[in-house]
Amino acid sequence: MRINAAKKTETIVMVALFSALIAVMTAFVKVPTPIGYIHIGDAFIFAGAMLLGPYAAIPAMIGSGLADFITGYFMYIPITILIKGLMGLLSGIVLGRKERPLPLKFSFFLEIGLIFALCELIMTAGYFVFEMFFYDTAAALGAAPFNLIQGAAGVIVGLVLIPVIRKLNIKNFKINK
């Protein structure tokens, strides 16, 4: 019973930690664009997926939604929660099934990089559709390259975080053990 209670507490702490990291890295570490901003919060969604598996959807939704609230992009909150939650879920499903500690092989980085890239393409497409309806097609087309740049940054920083997380004392934490 104590092990389960300890694991539950550890999981709650990790969800809270990644919610805060995602919010801060999204709202405060950013580059403005004509419609929004570019940030590295997505990399921390992926970092959360490494440790929380599919439950990374929870801090992805909380942190990203909170960042939109903090920065005043209120109209984006619902779509952000949907898109970022999906990114956390998909990357978490794949990473949650990986052996521990995470291998540092080229094939692993290639596979995970492709999963991260797929998540970022989903993000770009999701915001494109939203902006097409909220603004117009021209605005959505204008924002798409910035979303792709943000996605590329998320993939690169996310991959860089893999060996960093591996070296932390929490490297063997896995919610679905």
N, C-alpha and C positions, 0 to 999 in steps of 0.2 A: 504494500500500500504506500509506503514512504517513497519508493522509487517512482511510482506513478505520480504522486503529488509533487515530487521534486521535478520530474520531467515536465509536468504541466506548468509549474512555475517558471522553469527555464524557457519553455516555449512562449509563454506570455511575455517574458522579458525580451526575448528575441524579436517577437512581433512588434513590441513597443519600440525597441531600439531601431529596427529597420524602418518603421513608420517615420520616426524622427529623422533618420539619416536621409531617407528619400525626400521628405518635405524640405529639409535644409538644402540638400544638393540640387533640388529643383527650384526652389524659390529664391535662394540667395547666391548660388554659384551659377550665373546665367549670363547670356549675351542677348541683348534685345534684337528683335527682328521686326519687320513692318506690321505683322499681325500678332506676334507673341514673343517668344524667346526660346533660345537654345540652351539646354542644360545637360548635366550628366546624371540626373536623378535615375535615369533608366539603368545605368550601370549598377546602382545600388538595389534596384529591383532584381537584377540578375544575381547580385551577391546574396541577397536574401533567398533566392531560389536555390543557391548552393547549399544553404543551411536548413531551410524550412521546407524544401520540396514544394508541392503544389500549394501549401499553405502560404507561400510567398504572395499569393493573390491578395491576402488580407492587408499586409503593410503596403503593398503597391497601391491598393485602392485608397487606404487611409492617408498615406503620405502624399500621394499625387493630388488627391482631392483637396487636402489641406493646403498644399502649395498653390493651387489655383485660387483658393479662398484668400490666402495671405496676399497674393499678388493682384487680386482684384479681377481675375478672369472668371467671374461667377458663372457666366453662360457656358463655360467649358467644363464645369465640375461634373455633370452627369456623364458626358462622353469620355472624359478623362478617367473616371472611376471604372467605366466599362472597358476601355482600351487597356489601361494599365493593369487592371485586374486580370484580364485575359493574358497579358504578357507575363505576369507573375505565375499564373496557373500553367501556361504552356511550358515556360522555361523550367518551372519547378517540377513538372511531371517528368521531364527528361532528366534533369539533374538529380532529382530525388531517387532515381533508380541506379545511379552510378555508385561504383564501389568507393569505399572510404579507406584511406584518404584519397582524394581526387588525384588521378594520375596526371603527370606532367609530360605527356607524350604528344607529339605533333598531331596524331590522329584524333586524340581527345579534343585538343584545341580547335581543330578543323570542324569536328562534329558540333561542338558547343558553339563555335562561332557561327555556323550555319543556322542553328536554332535561334541564337540571339538575333541574327540578321532577319530571319523569318518573323520574329516578334516585332522587330522595328519596321518591317514592311507592313505588317498588320497595323501598327501605330500610324504610319504614314497614310495608308489607305483609309483608316477610320477617321482621322482628322480631315483628310481631303473631302470625304463625303459630308462630314459635318459642316465644314467651311463652305462647301458648295451650296448647301441649303441655308446656312446662317448668313453668309455674305453673298457670294456669287461664284461662278466658275472661274473667272479671272483671278479673284482673290485666292481661291483654293489652289489654282495652278501656281500662283506667286509664292504661296506658303510651302508648297510641297518640297522644293529643294532644301529649304531650311529644316524641314522635318527629316529629310534624308541625311543631312549633315548631322543633326542631333542623333539620329539613329546610328550613324557610323561611329560617332563619339561614344555612344552607349555600348556598342559592340566592343570597341577597342578597350575602353576603360574596364568594361566587364571582364574581358579576357585577362587584362593585367591584374585584376583583383583575385583571380583564381589562386595563383601562388601565394599571394598575401594572406588570404583566408586560410590556406593550407598550413601556413606557419603559425597561425594564432592558436591559442590553447583551446579554442572552440571548434577546431577543425573537424573533430569527430562527432560534433553535435549533429544529429539527424532526427527530425521530428518523428519520422515513421520507422524508428528502430523497433 
